[in-house]
C-alpha cells in the first residue's frame, strides 16, 4: 500500500470515530481506563527520565560554560528553556510513543486477530468510536499532564544535580529560573504536546486496528507504529518551531 | 427468516462466492457446509454485513442489510448473536463481564437484574459458578459456551456460529451441537452454523447448504444427505471408507434390507 492509501484509511478511521455513543457510561468508563493505562502507568518512566534529563543538562551546560564572564544563573536559564521548549515535550513524547504506542497497537492488533473487534461490530457497536476515540481523548488529557510533570521534575533534577556536584548553589539556580522567563514558551510547549499526544495515540491505533494476519503481524504493526510516530513527532517539532517561534 | 438473493463476492479479481441464493428458516439450524476454501466463511461474513457483497442482497425478515444505513444496520445487529471460531471473548474481562457486556451496552437494567440475567444464561449453558474466571483460565469448550451465553444474552432473533466445533474433542463437540440445537428451538431463532464437522451435519442440520468452489452445490436436510446422489457432496461428506460403509448400511436399513442385528453382524463380517 502506498502513502495515499494509508493516509486515506487513516482519515476514514478518524472520521468513523465521530458517532453518537451507544452507551455514554461505558464510553466514560473506557476513557477513564485509558487515562489510567496511558497516564498513570507511564508516570514511573517519565519521572526517572525527566529527573536525569535535567541533571545531565545542568552538568553538561556547566561543562560548556567555562568562562567566568558568564554568570552562573545562565546555566539555570539554559536548563529551564531547554527542558520547557524541547526536552520535556519532545523527548518525553518520543519515549511515550514507544511505551504507549506499542501498547495501543498491540492491544488493538490482538483484538483484531482474535476477532474481538468483529464481535463488537456484530453487537452493533461502532468499534472506532468505542476503541479508538477514548485512547486519543485519554492521550490528549494525560500526556500534557505528564509533560508538565516532566518539565517540573527536569528543572528540579537540574537543581539537585547542580547542588550535589557543586556547580551552582540552589539559590543561584532559583534566581536563574526567574530570569527572562517568557510565558509564551509554556504555551508553545503545550501546543507541541497536544500535537504529539494526537500522533502517539492515533498512529498506533491505526496500525493496530488494521492488522491482518497473525501474531507476527501484531509485532510488525507495533514496531511500525512506533517508527512512524517518532518520525511524525520530529517533523511536527520542526514545523511547529518554524510556525510558532 | 433470512433470504440470500444472488450473492456474489470476489477479492482481487477472484470470485469467492458466485451467485448464491438460499433461504435460511426461522426456528431451525441452517448449516452452511463445504470444504476449506469453498467460500462458506465469506458467505457468513456477507450475511452479517462484515463484507459487502459485489452483487445480490441479504434480506432479514424482508429488509435488505445491503441497503441499510449505519444506524439501521446497528439496530439490526443488536438482534444478531454470533459465536466466533475462536470464541472472541474479551481477554481482560471475566466470564461474567463478557456475558454482561451487551447488557451494559444496550439495556437500562439495574445491576441486580443484569446479574440475574447473566446467571440465567450461564446456567443455560451449564457454566454456573464460572462467573469470576478469566478466558485464559477456562477450556476451549467452556469458552465456546461463554461465547454462546454472550451471543444469546439479549435474546437475539438470529444466531450465527462460525465453526463452533473447531478445536474441540468429539464429545465436547456434541455438547455444543446439542446446546445450539436446544437454544434454537427454545428461543425460536434463525440459527446459521458454518461447519465442516460431520457430526454437526448429521445431528443438527435441519437445513443444509453445501458450498463447492463458491457456488451452492446442494441444498437439503440431514435426512436427505444419505440418499443424495450429488457426487461432490458424497465426496465431501463420506470422504472415508468408514463413513461410506456407514452410509451404505443406513441406505440398506432404510430400504428394509437389514432387518436385525444379526444381519448387520453378518454384513460387517462379509465386508
Interface residues (C-beta under 8 A of the other chain):
Chain A: X19 X22 X23 X25 X26 X110 X114 X115 X116 X118 X119 X121 X122 X123 X124 X125 X126
Chain B: X48 X50 X70 X73 X74 X75 X76 X77 X78 X80 X81 X82 X84 X85 X86 X88 X89 X90 X91 X101 X102 X104 X105 X106 X160
